[in-house]
Amino acid sequence: MILRDDSEAPRIQMNGRQKLFILAIDLAIISELCIAMSVATANPDNFTPAFMKIFFAMFLPTLVAGFLGHRKLRDRTESARS
């Protein structure tokens, strides 16, 4: 079955530091999107390639930093259990 009951899904537990970090990563991605759009708008003939080049050059390091930072900010007791 494709659709599952949400009550069976495991709950994701995050501490306050992780929640703030995810908020900062989200804001960084939104600002990267705005920067890429504004720079790509300057050259409408090559909008798509310019946007992709600029956005992904900023997005991929942010994504990696977000993944690693979220793991690093786990509670010590949580990482000891896993």
C-alpha positions in Angstrom: 0.0 0.0 0.0 1.4 3.4 -1.0 -0.3 5.5 1.7 0.5 4.6 5.2 -1.0 5.5 8.5 1.0 8.4 10.0 0.5 7.0 13.5 2.8 4.1 12.6 5.7 6.4 11.5 8.5 7.0 14.0 8.6 10.4 15.6 11.6 12.6 14.8 13.1 14.0 18.0 15.0 17.2 17.7 16.5 19.3 20.4 16.3 23.1 20.4 19.8 23.6 18.9 18.8 21.4 16.0 15.6 23.3 15.4 17.4 26.6 15.3 20.1 25.2 13.0 17.4 23.9 10.6 15.7 27.3 10.6 19.1 29.0 9.8 19.7 26.5 6.9 16.2 27.1 5.6 16.8 30.9 5.6 20.1 30.4 3.9 18.5 28.3 1.1 15.8 30.9 0.6 18.4 33.7 0.4 20.5 31.6 -2.0 17.4 31.2 -4.2 16.8 35.0 -4.2 20.4 35.7 -5.0 20.4 33.2 -7.9 17.2 34.6 -9.3 18.4 38.2 -9.2 21.8 37.4 -10.8 20.2 35.2 -13.5 17.6 37.9 -14.3 20.5 40.2 -15.4 21.0 37.9 -18.4 17.6 36.8 -19.6 19.0 35.0 -22.6 20.8 32.5 -20.4 18.5 32.6 -17.4 18.2 28.9 -16.8 21.9 28.0 -17.1 23.0 31.0 -15.1 20.4 30.2 -12.4 21.4 26.6 -12.1 25.1 27.4 -12.0 24.8 30.0 -9.3 22.1 28.3 -7.2 23.6 24.9 -7.1 27.1 26.3 -6.4 25.6 27.8 -3.2 22.9 25.2 -2.4 25.0 22.0 -2.4 27.6 23.2 0.2 24.7 24.5 2.4 22.9 21.1 2.1 26.1 19.2 3.1 26.7 21.7 6.0 23.1 21.2 7.1 23.3 17.4 7.1 26.6 17.4 8.9 25.6 20.1 11.4 22.3 18.5 12.2 24.1 15.2 13.0 26.7 17.0 15.1 24.1 18.8 17.2 22.4 15.6 18.3 22.2 15.0 22.1 25.0 12.9 23.4 22.6 10.4 25.0 20.8 10.0 21.6 23.9 9.2 19.7 25.1 6.7 22.4 21.8 4.8 22.0 22.1 4.4 18.2 
